[in-house]
């Protein structure tokens, strides 16, 4: 009799564990940061992108995020949200600067802070700040704030600032706040 009572309890424990494990994978909205209790939370934007299913919304709490974000083959919405009196979700280059993560229509290497490829993505209320990008001269790679390649979507109320290459500060045209290409 004790053996039969243990089986249902073990089944319930395993079922609850499986549901908890699937919660993040099936969540329609997640947060980067801790400003939105009650939804799955991630420390980085890239971790959130990697963990959510296509069609999800990623709410990015006000903070500075030193990373290069890549969204590939996954339709998403990326939104900087307000929390208290703070409303700036800022993406800056990681320590060591930006690295190539794409190419343009001419095959020239690109280093984008947000790189969207083969997806439909909406990005809103995000600031990309190129300060400290460590890209010298006029490339390659070419510095891009937000770069869509073979992708579509909406870019709403974003800011691209300090998008210049470290040895080329006269804004001569080798960098872009936003660029799109089809290869």
C-alpha positions in Angstrom: 0.0 0.0 0.0 2.8 2.4 0.8 4.3 1.8 -2.7 1.0 2.7 -4.4 0.7 5.9 -2.4 4.2 7.0 -3.4 3.6 6.7 -7.2 0.9 9.4 -7.5 3.0 11.8 -5.3 6.1 11.2 -7.5 3.9 11.8 -10.6 2.6 15.1 -9.2 6.1 16.2 -8.4 7.4 15.4 -11.9 4.4 17.0 -13.5 4.9 20.3 -11.6 8.6 20.3 -12.4 7.9 19.9 -16.1 5.3 22.7 -16.1 7.8 25.0 -14.4 10.5 24.1 -16.9 8.2 24.9 -19.8 7.0 28.2 -18.3 9.9 30.2 -19.8 9.8 28.5 -23.2 6.1 29.2 -23.5 6.0 32.6 -22.0 4.5 35.3 -24.3 6.2 38.1 -22.4 9.5 38.0 -20.5 11.6 40.7 -18.9 15.3 41.6 -19.0 16.1 43.0 -15.6 14.0 42.9 -12.4 11.5 45.7 -12.9 8.6 43.4 -13.9 7.9 40.8 -11.2 5.6 37.9 -12.1 7.2 37.1 -15.5 10.3 35.1 -16.3 13.4 37.4 -15.9 16.7 37.4 -17.6 20.0 39.2 -17.0 20.8 39.9 -20.6 18.8 40.6 -23.8 20.6 37.9 -25.6 19.6 35.3 -23.0 16.0 36.4 -23.3 16.1 36.2 -27.1 17.6 32.7 -27.0 15.0 31.4 -24.5 11.7 32.7 -25.8 9.6 31.3 -28.7 8.9 33.1 -31.9 6.1 35.7 -31.3 7.2 36.6 -27.8 7.6 40.1 -26.3 10.8 41.0 -24.5 10.3 43.9 -22.1 13.7 45.5 -21.3 13.9 47.2 -18.0 15.7 50.6 -17.7 19.5 49.8 -17.4 22.6 49.8 -19.4 23.2 46.5 -21.3 26.8 45.9 -22.5 26.1 43.4 -25.3 25.7 42.9 -29.0 22.1 41.6 -29.5 21.5 39.1 -32.3 17.9 38.1 -33.3 18.0 35.5 -36.0 15.0 33.6 -37.6 12.7 34.4 -34.7 9.9 36.9 -34.9 9.9 39.0 -31.7 9.0 42.3 -30.1 11.8 44.1 -28.1 10.5 47.0 -26.0 12.3 49.3 -23.6 9.9 49.9 -20.7 9.5 52.5 -18.0 9.9 51.7 -14.3 9.4 54.3 -11.7 11.1 57.5 -13.0 13.5 55.6 -15.2 12.7 54.8 -18.9 16.0 54.2 -20.6 17.0 50.8 -21.8 20.5 51.5 -23.3 22.6 48.9 -25.2 26.3 49.7 -25.3 29.2 47.8 -26.7 30.5 45.0 -24.5 33.9 45.2 -22.9 36.4 44.9 -25.7 34.1 46.5 -28.2 32.0 45.3 -31.1 32.8 42.5 -33.4 31.6 41.6 -36.9 28.2 39.9 -36.8 27.0 40.3 -40.3 27.7 41.6 -43.9 26.1 44.2 -46.0 24.8 43.8 -49.6 28.3 44.3 -50.9 29.8 41.6 -48.7 31.4 44.2 -46.4 31.6 43.1 -42.7 29.2 44.8 -40.3 29.4 45.2 -36.6 25.8 45.9 -35.4 24.7 46.6 -31.8 21.3 45.0 -32.7 21.5 42.6 -35.6 18.2 41.2 -37.0 18.4 38.5 -39.6 15.7 36.5 -41.4 12.9 37.6 -39.0 10.1 40.1 -38.5 11.0 42.2 -35.4 9.5 45.3 -33.7 12.0 47.3 -31.7 10.8 50.2 -29.7 12.0 52.6 -26.9 15.6 51.2 -27.0 18.7 53.4 -27.1 21.8 52.1 -28.8 24.9 53.9 -27.8 28.1 53.2 -29.8 30.5 54.7 -27.2 33.5 52.4 -26.8 32.9 50.4 -29.9 36.6 50.0 -30.7 36.1 50.0 -34.4 38.9 52.0 -35.9 38.9 54.1 -39.0 36.3 53.7 -41.7 36.0 49.9 -41.4 35.6 47.2 -42.1 33.6 46.3 -40.2 31.1 49.1 -40.6 29.4 50.2 -37.4 25.6 49.9 -37.3 23.3 50.8 -34.4 20.4 48.6 -35.6 20.9 46.5 -38.7 18.1 44.5 -40.4 19.4 41.9 -42.9 16.8 39.9 -44.9 14.4 41.0 -42.2 11.4 43.3 -41.8 9.6 44.9 -38.9 9.1 48.2 -37.1 11.5 50.6 -35.5 9.6 52.9 -33.2 10.8 55.7 -30.9 14.4 54.4 -30.6 17.6 56.5 -30.2 20.9 55.8 -32.0 23.7 57.9 -30.5 27.5 58.0 -30.7 27.5 55.9 -33.8 31.0 56.8 -35.0 34.1 54.9 -35.4 36.9 55.6 -33.0 39.4 57.1 -35.4 36.8 58.7 -37.6 34.8 61.3 -35.7 33.9 63.7 -38.4 30.8 61.6 -39.3 32.0 61.0 -42.9 29.5 58.3 -43.7 31.1 54.9 -42.6 28.6 54.3 -39.8 24.8 54.2 -39.5 22.3 54.5 -36.7 19.9 52.2 -38.7 20.5 50.2 -41.9 18.7 47.5 -43.8 19.9 45.2 -46.6 18.9 42.1 -48.6 21.7 39.7 -49.5 
